[in-house]
Amino acid sequence: MNETNENIFLEEEEEQELATREEMIAEAVERMNFLSITEQAIEEFRNGKLNKSERLDGVFRGILYWLTEEEQKHVTEFEKEHGCLVYHVILTHTKFGDWYTYLYVTRAKEEWVFDWEDLSPIDREEEAYVMAYVYTGDYNSEFGSVGIEPVNGGVDRVA
């Protein structure tokens, strides 16, 4: 990328209204409440401790656990690299390995309205979608939209 292109991106970023960490936390808490995540997990998030929802089998979905030190390290690296705030993690066991879905809030406030449009389908029978980062531990990690469903005080990835 040449210097001219870099300056264009910097100017675009400067034009956006960027949220403070406190505003990002408040937005994350609002999303967690909407997703019916337990109050205990929300309070722990406010105090700096992340929870993950895990599907143990078809019956035990959305079960809450704390992140391990290694999992927290990956989340912290992701937040620093992308300037966002992870408010919940979903652990999905697949035949390809464990996938971690990071639900996050960006610093760009103008994106929040679009996040809420995806999160709040008109027909509540439909699953909600969130922009997320799926960490697979290798080169296949990527950003994308995933379907989620509140269950058992946590959330489950359904698409």
Short mmCIF file of the C-alpha atoms (twelve columns), coordinates in Angstrom:
data_MODEL
# 
_entry.id   MODEL 
# 
loop_
_atom_site.group_PDB 
_atom_site.id 
_atom_site.type_symbol 
_atom_site.label_atom_id 
_atom_site.label_alt_id 
_atom_site.label_comp_id 
_atom_site.label_asym_id 
_atom_site.label_seq_id 
_atom_site.Cartn_x 
_atom_site.Cartn_y 
_atom_site.Cartn_z 
_atom_site.pdbx_PDB_model_num 
ATOM 1   C CA . MET A 1   0.000   0.000   0.000  1 
ATOM 2   C CA . ASN A 2   1.450   3.356   -0.903 1 
ATOM 3   C CA . GLU A 3   1.553   6.396   1.326  1 
ATOM 4   C CA . THR A 4   -1.395  8.062   -0.436 1 
ATOM 5   C CA . ASN A 5   -3.693  5.100   0.260  1 
ATOM 6   C CA . GLU A 6   -2.585  4.969   3.884  1 
ATOM 7   C CA . ASN A 7   -3.505  8.638   4.324  1 
ATOM 8   C CA . ILE A 8   -6.983  8.019   2.853  1 
ATOM 9   C CA . PHE A 9   -7.650  5.282   5.407  1 
ATOM 10  C CA . LEU A 10  -6.378  7.454   8.256  1 
ATOM 11  C CA . GLU A 11  -8.633  10.319  7.165  1 
ATOM 12  C CA . GLU A 12  -11.663 7.993   6.970  1 
ATOM 13  C CA . GLU A 13  -10.948 6.700   10.488 1 
ATOM 14  C CA . GLU A 14  -10.594 10.237  11.822 1 
ATOM 15  C CA . GLU A 15  -14.034 11.126  10.406 1 
ATOM 16  C CA . GLN A 16  -15.740 8.332   12.342 1 
ATOM 17  C CA . GLU A 17  -17.016 8.865   15.843 1 
ATOM 18  C CA . LEU A 18  -14.981 6.468   17.971 1 
ATOM 19  C CA . ALA A 19  -16.303 5.120   21.234 1 
ATOM 20  C CA . THR A 20  -14.444 5.236   24.514 1 
ATOM 21  C CA . ARG A 21  -13.816 1.978   26.367 1 
ATOM 22  C CA . GLU A 22  -16.599 2.884   28.820 1 
ATOM 23  C CA . GLU A 23  -19.058 3.407   25.935 1 
ATOM 24  C CA . MET A 24  -18.010 0.080   24.399 1 
ATOM 25  C CA . ILE A 25  -18.579 -1.683  27.734 1 
ATOM 26  C CA . ALA A 26  -22.055 -0.099  28.052 1 
ATOM 27  C CA . GLU A 27  -22.908 -1.198  24.488 1 
ATOM 28  C CA . ALA A 28  -21.636 -4.716  25.178 1 
ATOM 29  C CA . VAL A 29  -23.720 -4.965  28.368 1 
ATOM 30  C CA . GLU A 30  -26.810 -3.865  26.436 1 
ATOM 31  C CA . ARG A 31  -26.182 -6.611  23.867 1 
ATOM 32  C CA . MET A 32  -25.556 -9.201  26.593 1 
ATOM 33  C CA . ASN A 33  -28.856 -8.270  28.276 1 
ATOM 34  C CA . PHE A 34  -30.663 -8.548  24.939 1 
ATOM 35  C CA . LEU A 35  -29.177 -12.016 24.474 1 
ATOM 36  C CA . SER A 36  -30.391 -13.051 27.952 1 
ATOM 37  C CA . ILE A 37  -26.873 -13.813 29.151 1 
ATOM 38  C CA . THR A 38  -26.972 -14.338 32.914 1 
ATOM 39  C CA . GLU A 39  -26.522 -11.341 35.187 1 
ATOM 40  C CA . GLN A 40  -23.571 -13.066 36.866 1 
ATOM 41  C CA . ALA A 41  -21.701 -13.310 33.528 1 
ATOM 42  C CA . ILE A 42  -22.558 -9.676  32.780 1 
ATOM 43  C CA . GLU A 43  -21.257 -8.558  36.171 1 
ATOM 44  C CA . GLU A 44  -18.078 -10.590 35.675 1 
ATOM 45  C CA . PHE A 45  -17.625 -8.940  32.262 1 
ATOM 46  C CA . ARG A 46  -17.961 -5.507  33.886 1 
ATOM 47  C CA . ASN A 47  -15.206 -6.592  36.282 1 
ATOM 48  C CA . GLY A 48  -12.898 -7.731  33.476 1 
ATOM 49  C CA . LYS A 49  -13.595 -11.474 33.442 1 
ATOM 50  C CA . LEU A 50  -14.931 -13.035 30.229 1 
ATOM 51  C CA . ASN A 51  -17.202 -16.043 30.026 1 
ATOM 52  C CA . LYS A 52  -17.539 -18.490 27.178 1 
ATOM 53  C CA . SER A 53  -20.577 -20.499 26.183 1 
ATOM 54  C CA . GLU A 54  -19.879 -24.086 25.234 1 
ATOM 55  C CA . ARG A 55  -21.935 -26.773 23.544 1 
ATOM 56  C CA . LEU A 56  -21.123 -30.079 25.163 1 
ATOM 57  C CA . ASP A 57  -23.636 -32.052 23.086 1 
ATOM 58  C CA . GLY A 58  -27.075 -31.493 21.589 1 
ATOM 59  C CA . VAL A 59  -28.672 -31.085 25.021 1 
ATOM 60  C CA . PHE A 60  -26.099 -29.053 26.949 1 
ATOM 61  C CA . ARG A 61  -25.831 -25.864 24.917 1 
ATOM 62  C CA . GLY A 62  -24.789 -22.412 26.053 1 
ATOM 63  C CA . ILE A 63  -23.167 -23.685 29.243 1 
ATOM 64  C CA . LEU A 64  -21.011 -20.940 30.774 1 
ATOM 65  C CA . TYR A 65  -17.353 -21.290 31.771 1 
ATOM 66  C CA . TRP A 66  -14.539 -18.853 32.378 1 
ATOM 67  C CA . LEU A 67  -11.835 -18.536 29.766 1 
ATOM 68  C CA . THR A 68  -8.544  -20.297 30.396 1 
ATOM 69  C CA . GLU A 69  -5.383  -18.193 30.554 1 
ATOM 70  C CA . GLU A 70  -4.484  -19.272 27.007 1 
ATOM 71  C CA . GLU A 71  -7.944  -18.398 25.671 1 
ATOM 72  C CA . GLN A 72  -7.820  -15.005 27.405 1 
ATOM 73  C CA . LYS A 73  -4.386  -14.359 25.870 1 
ATOM 74  C CA . HIS A 74  -5.792  -14.893 22.355 1 
ATOM 75  C CA . VAL A 75  -8.762  -12.608 23.082 1 
ATOM 76  C CA . THR A 76  -6.478  -9.856  24.413 1 
ATOM 77  C CA . GLU A 77  -4.250  -10.094 21.331 1 
ATOM 78  C CA . PHE A 78  -7.329  -9.907  19.079 1 
ATOM 79  C CA . GLU A 79  -8.654  -6.825  20.907 1 
ATOM 80  C CA . LYS A 80  -5.323  -5.022  20.647 1 
ATOM 81  C CA . GLU A 81  -4.856  -5.885  16.982 1 
ATOM 82  C CA . HIS A 82  -8.367  -4.858  15.917 1 
ATOM 83  C CA . GLY A 83  -9.217  -2.111  18.415 1 
ATOM 84  C CA . CYS A 84  -12.420 -3.731  19.626 1 
ATOM 85  C CA . LEU A 85  -13.903 -5.181  22.809 1 
ATOM 86  C CA . VAL A 86  -14.864 -8.851  23.076 1 
ATOM 87  C CA . TYR A 87  -17.866 -9.321  25.369 1 
ATOM 88  C CA . HIS A 88  -18.493 -13.040 24.980 1 
ATOM 89  C CA . VAL A 89  -16.888 -16.129 23.469 1 
ATOM 90  C CA . ILE A 90  -18.625 -19.203 22.071 1 
ATOM 91  C CA . LEU A 91  -16.657 -22.461 22.002 1 
ATOM 92  C CA . THR A 92  -17.832 -24.913 19.357 1 
ATOM 93  C CA . HIS A 93  -16.285 -28.351 19.016 1 
ATOM 94  C CA . THR A 94  -16.168 -29.431 15.357 1 
ATOM 95  C CA . LYS A 95  -14.636 -32.320 13.465 1 
ATOM 96  C CA . PHE A 96  -12.045 -29.786 12.306 1 
ATOM 97  C CA . GLY A 97  -11.112 -28.789 15.856 1 
ATOM 98  C CA . ASP A 98  -12.286 -26.225 18.386 1 
ATOM 99  C CA . TRP A 99  -13.644 -22.952 17.027 1 
ATOM 100 C CA . TYR A 100 -13.870 -19.844 19.187 1 
ATOM 101 C CA . THR A 101 -16.412 -17.254 18.109 1 
ATOM 102 C CA . TYR A 102 -15.663 -13.811 19.549 1 
ATOM 103 C CA . LEU A 103 -18.680 -11.527 19.950 1 
ATOM 104 C CA . TYR A 104 -17.342 -8.001  19.989 1 
ATOM 105 C CA . VAL A 105 -18.101 -4.276  19.866 1 
ATOM 106 C CA . THR A 106 -16.124 -2.074  17.486 1 
ATOM 107 C CA . ARG A 107 -14.913 1.404   18.323 1 
ATOM 108 C CA . ALA A 108 -16.834 2.808   15.320 1 
ATOM 109 C CA . LYS A 109 -20.175 3.864   16.783 1 
ATOM 110 C CA . GLU A 110 -21.756 4.186   13.338 1 
ATOM 111 C CA . GLU A 111 -21.482 0.398   12.927 1 
ATOM 112 C CA . TRP A 112 -23.524 -0.299  16.053 1 
ATOM 113 C CA . VAL A 113 -26.869 0.408   14.358 1 
ATOM 114 C CA . PHE A 114 -26.096 -2.266  11.738 1 
ATOM 115 C CA . ASP A 115 -25.051 -4.704  14.470 1 
ATOM 116 C CA . TRP A 116 -28.434 -4.191  16.146 1 
ATOM 117 C CA . GLU A 117 -30.315 -4.732  12.871 1 
ATOM 118 C CA . ASP A 118 -28.677 -8.156  12.569 1 
ATOM 119 C CA . LEU A 119 -29.089 -8.948  16.257 1 
ATOM 120 C CA . SER A 120 -32.795 -8.047  16.345 1 
ATOM 121 C CA . PRO A 121 -34.639 -9.857  13.533 1 
ATOM 122 C CA . ILE A 122 -38.176 -8.607  12.928 1 
ATOM 123 C CA . ASP A 123 -39.528 -12.133 13.347 1 
ATOM 124 C CA . ARG A 124 -38.276 -13.308 16.764 1 
ATOM 125 C CA . GLU A 125 -38.609 -16.898 15.504 1 
ATOM 126 C CA . GLU A 126 -35.546 -16.273 13.358 1 
ATOM 127 C CA . GLU A 127 -32.102 -16.652 14.821 1 
ATOM 128 C CA . ALA A 128 -30.135 -13.520 15.561 1 
ATOM 129 C CA . TYR A 129 -26.960 -12.790 13.661 1 
ATOM 130 C CA . VAL A 130 -23.871 -11.038 14.928 1 
ATOM 131 C CA . MET A 131 -20.658 -9.944  13.327 1 
ATOM 132 C CA . ALA A 132 -18.011 -12.067 14.948 1 
ATOM 133 C CA . TYR A 133 -14.473 -13.271 14.606 1 
ATOM 134 C CA . VAL A 134 -14.047 -17.030 14.412 1 
ATOM 135 C CA . TYR A 135 -10.676 -18.115 15.775 1 
ATOM 136 C CA . THR A 136 -9.731  -21.611 14.670 1 
ATOM 137 C CA . GLY A 137 -6.112  -21.475 15.767 1 
ATOM 138 C CA . ASP A 138 -4.801  -21.489 12.205 1 
ATOM 139 C CA . TYR A 139 -4.960  -19.588 8.939  1 
ATOM 140 C CA . ASN A 140 -8.709  -20.194 8.547  1 
ATOM 141 C CA . SER A 141 -9.615  -17.682 11.270 1 
ATOM 142 C CA . GLU A 142 -11.867 -14.947 9.872  1 
ATOM 143 C CA . PHE A 143 -14.487 -12.256 10.402 1 
ATOM 144 C CA . GLY A 144 -18.065 -13.050 9.437  1 
ATOM 145 C CA . SER A 145 -21.690 -13.128 10.425 1 
ATOM 146 C CA . VAL A 146 -22.822 -16.057 12.573 1 
ATOM 147 C CA . GLY A 147 -26.238 -17.153 13.774 1 
ATOM 148 C CA . ILE A 148 -26.689 -17.371 17.529 1 
ATOM 149 C CA . GLU A 149 -29.436 -18.338 19.929 1 
ATOM 150 C CA . PRO A 150 -29.780 -17.535 23.637 1 
ATOM 151 C CA . VAL A 151 -29.934 -20.737 25.673 1 
ATOM 152 C CA . ASN A 152 -29.228 -21.808 29.283 1 
ATOM 153 C CA . GLY A 153 -27.946 -18.368 30.318 1 
ATOM 154 C CA . GLY A 154 -25.370 -18.288 27.533 1 
ATOM 155 C CA . VAL A 155 -25.555 -18.406 23.744 1 
ATOM 156 C CA . ASP A 156 -25.137 -21.143 21.183 1 
ATOM 157 C CA . ARG A 157 -23.837 -20.801 17.664 1 
ATOM 158 C CA . VAL A 158 -26.466 -22.192 15.300 1 
ATOM 159 C CA . ALA A 159 -25.205 -21.020 11.890 1 
# 
